[in-house]
């Protein structure tokens, strides 16, 4: 999971991100959050240690909040993209509600 893949590697750069780079970095961050959720849920499901499981599942909830924060930031940077998400929701709803 950990690759520290950013436009700059792991060290700070004097060059600032362009808007397009920022958008890509946020999308990558969203993917990383979902990957973290998957890993923490798998660990929690693989242990009988109840205190560890409780903490891991709490961390999962925090990661989901991070996804929401990143999604809000993405929506702020490119509000027009939300139309694609809404279209996807609509299409999925139509498929599910088919009789």
C-alpha positions as CSV (number, residue, x, y, z in Angstrom):
1,X,0.0,0.0,0.0
2,X,2.6,2.6,1.0
3,X,4.4,4.0,-1.9
4,X,4.5,7.7,-1.0
5,X,3.6,8.4,-4.6
6,X,3.1,12.1,-5.0
7,X,4.2,14.5,-7.8
8,X,7.3,15.2,-5.7
9,X,8.2,11.9,-4.0
10,X,8.7,12.2,-0.2
11,X,10.5,15.5,0.0
12,X,9.1,19.0,-0.2
13,X,9.6,20.9,-3.4
14,X,9.8,24.6,-4.0
15,X,7.4,24.1,-6.9
16,X,3.7,24.3,-6.0
17,X,1.1,21.9,-7.4
18,X,-0.9,23.0,-10.4
19,X,-4.6,22.7,-10.1
20,X,-4.6,19.6,-12.2
21,X,-1.8,18.0,-10.1
22,X,-3.8,18.8,-7.0
23,X,-6.9,17.2,-8.4
24,X,-4.9,14.0,-9.2
25,X,-3.3,14.0,-5.8
26,X,-6.7,14.2,-4.2
27,X,-8.1,11.4,-6.3
28,X,-5.1,9.3,-5.3
29,X,-5.7,10.2,-1.7
30,X,-9.3,9.0,-2.0
31,X,-8.1,5.7,-3.4
32,X,-5.5,5.4,-0.6
33,X,-8.3,6.0,2.0
34,X,-10.4,3.2,0.5
35,X,-7.4,0.9,0.5
36,X,-6.7,1.7,4.1
37,X,-10.4,0.9,4.9
38,X,-10.0,-2.5,3.2
39,X,-6.8,-3.3,5.1
40,X,-8.0,-2.3,8.5
41,X,-11.3,-4.2,8.1
42,X,-9.4,-7.3,7.0
43,X,-7.1,-7.0,10.1
44,X,-10.1,-6.5,12.3
45,X,-11.9,-9.5,10.8
46,X,-8.7,-11.6,11.2
47,X,-8.2,-11.2,15.0
48,X,-10.0,-12.4,18.1
49,X,-8.5,-9.6,20.1
50,X,-11.6,-7.5,20.9
51,X,-9.9,-4.3,21.9
52,X,-7.7,-4.3,18.8
53,X,-10.8,-5.0,16.7
54,X,-12.7,-2.2,18.3
55,X,-9.8,0.3,17.7
56,X,-9.4,-0.9,14.1
57,X,-13.1,-0.5,13.3
58,X,-13.0,3.0,14.8
59,X,-10.1,3.9,12.5
60,X,-12.1,2.6,9.6
61,X,-14.9,5.1,10.4
62,X,-12.3,7.9,10.6
63,X,-11.0,6.9,7.1
64,X,-14.5,7.1,5.7
65,X,-14.7,10.6,7.1
66,X,-11.5,11.4,5.3
67,X,-13.0,10.2,2.1
68,X,-15.9,12.6,2.6
69,X,-13.5,15.5,3.2
70,X,-11.5,14.7,0.1
71,X,-14.7,14.3,-2.0
72,X,-15.8,17.8,-0.7
73,X,-12.5,19.2,-1.7
74,X,-12.7,17.6,-5.1
75,X,-16.2,19.0,-5.6
76,X,-14.9,22.4,-4.6
77,X,-12.1,22.3,-7.2
78,X,-14.2,20.8,-10.0
79,X,-17.9,21.3,-9.3
80,X,-18.9,20.2,-12.8
81,X,-17.6,16.7,-12.0
82,X,-20.5,16.1,-9.6
83,X,-22.8,15.8,-12.7
84,X,-21.0,12.5,-13.6
85,X,-21.5,11.1,-10.0
86,X,-25.1,12.1,-10.1
87,X,-25.5,10.4,-13.5
88,X,-23.9,7.2,-12.1
89,X,-26.3,7.2,-9.1
90,X,-29.2,7.7,-11.5
91,X,-28.1,4.8,-13.7
92,X,-27.5,2.5,-10.8
93,X,-30.8,3.3,-9.3
94,X,-32.6,2.6,-12.6
95,X,-30.9,-0.8,-12.9
96,X,-31.7,-1.8,-9.3
97,X,-35.3,-0.7,-9.6
98,X,-36.0,-2.5,-12.9
99,X,-38.8,-4.9,-12.6
